[in-house]
Amino acid sequence: MASILLKRTALFVAFVFIWALLAAAVSHAATRDVVTFTGFKPGTIVVKTHERRLYYVIDRKHALRFPVGVGKKGKAWTGKAHVEGKYVKPSWEPPKEIRRDHPNLPKVIAGGDEENPMGAAALTLRGGDYAIHGTNNPRSIGGFVSYGCIRMYNRDIKALYRMVDIGTPVIVER
């Protein structure tokens, strides 16, 4: 009897382990896909806020598509920009508007700190007023959640960071 119980327990543990590995693989794979995407020059980042998706154009017919969190109502912006800076584990100084809404925030949160909302990396835009960055809150991806920045899963911003250079064009559309 103990032998049968031990075998069933081992099978259950193996099943849970395999299920967890598969779930992690599917979750990771689902964060970015190659999709048909036309109308933009290769090497351009296009953010479609209504879709809550960022596209990195890889050729005249395809782009890598990533889920993102975007600006909440009244905070989103549209227009053209260029990547002006690239930072790994950037520190964060809350802008005046955020400090007004959250006065208890420290003046600066060090890069790599678990409270730092910039995550693993950041690509700055428009004089540093906005960024495409990672997040310390992955549940926010897919929502209207920021003060105008574009949030990505940390593994996705790391991938995008490696693909782009200073000067990469960025187009943010509704």
N, C-alpha and C positions, 0 to 999 in steps of 0.2 A: 504494500500500500504506500509506504513512504517513497519507494522507488518511482511509482507512477506519479505521485505528487511532485517529486523532484523533477521528473521529465516534463510535466505540464508547466511547471514554473519556469524551467529553462526555455521551453518553447515560447511561453508568453513573453519572457524577457527578450528573447531573440526577435520576436515579432515587433515588440515595441521599439527596439533598437533600429531595426530595418525601416519601420514606418517613420521614425524620427529622421533618419538619414534621407529617405525619399522626400519627406515633407520639406526638409531644408534645401535639398537640391531643386525641387520645384519652386519653392519660394524664391530662391536666388535667381533661377532662370527666368522667372516671371517678372523680375524688376526691369529687365531691358530686353527688347527684341528688335530684330531688323524688320522694318516695314517699308512698304512702297510709299515714297514721299517725293514729290516733285515741286518745281518752282523756285528752288533756292540753290545757291552755289554750294558745292562741297566745302566742308570746313565751317559752315555756318551753324550756330546754335539758334534754334527757333523754339520759343516757349508759347504754347497755346494755353492760356490761363483757363478758359472755359472747359478744356479737356483735362486740365491739371496734368499736362504732359510736356516734357522737354524732348526735342528732337535734335540730334547731332547728325547733320547731313554728311553722308559718307561718299555718295556719288550722285549723279544727276537723277537717279531713280529711287534711291534708298536712304534711309536714315536709321540710326539707333534711337529707339523710343524708350524714355524713362518716365516713371511716375514721379510727380513732384507735389509739394505743397506750395501754394501761391498766396498772394496778398488777400487779406480779408476785405470785405465790402468797405469801400472808401479808401483802401490802402494800396490796391493794385495799381499798376501803371502799365502803359503800353508805349511802344516806340522802339527806337534803334539805339544800340550802345556797342561798345567793344570791351573785351576783357582787358582791364587795365592793370590788374595785379593777380598774382597766384600765390597762395599761402597754404602751408601745411600746418594743421593744428593752430589756427590763428587765435590770438587773444581777441577779446570783444569788448568794446566800449559802447555801452548802450547809447543810441542817439537821444537827443533831447526829448523827442516825442514819446519814446518808450520810457524814458526816465520819468516823464510827467505822469504817465499811466501806471508806472511801477516804481514809485519813489524809493523803495527799499533795496533796489538793485545796487550792487557795488559799482564804483566808477569804472572798473575794468575787471573782466573775468579772464584769467590766464588761459592760454591755449592748452588743450588737453584736459582741462578741468571738467568734471562730469556735469557741472552746471552751465558750461559754455554752450550756447545754442548754435555755434558755428560748426560744430562737428569736426570731422577729420581734415577737411580742406575747404578753401573758399576761392572763388574767382570773383574779384571785385569789378563793379561797373559804376559808371557815372560819378566819378570822383570819390568812390567809396560809399556813396549813399545807399547803394544796393549791392547785393552779392548773390551768386549762385553758390550754395554751400551745403555742407552736410548738416546733420541734426543730432542732438542728444535726445530727441523725442521721435523715434521712427513712426509712432502712431499718427503723427501729424501729416505724413505723406498722403497725398490724395485729397487734402482738404484746403479750404480757404482760411489760412491760419496765420499769415505773417503780416508784417508792416511793409510789405513790398518785395522782400527778398524771395528767392526761389530756393526751396529746401529739397534736398535729395537724400536718399539713403546714403550712409557713409561709404558703403562699397561702390555705389554709383558715382558719387562725386570724385572718389579716387580714380575711377576709370576715366571719367571725363577730364579730370585734371591732367592725366597723362596724354590725352589726345589733343588738347588745345594749347595754343600759345598766346602770349600777350598780343593784342590786336585782333583776336578772333571776333568776327562780327556776331552780335547777339540781336535777335529780333523778338520782341515780346508782343504778342497779339492777344486780343481778347478771345 
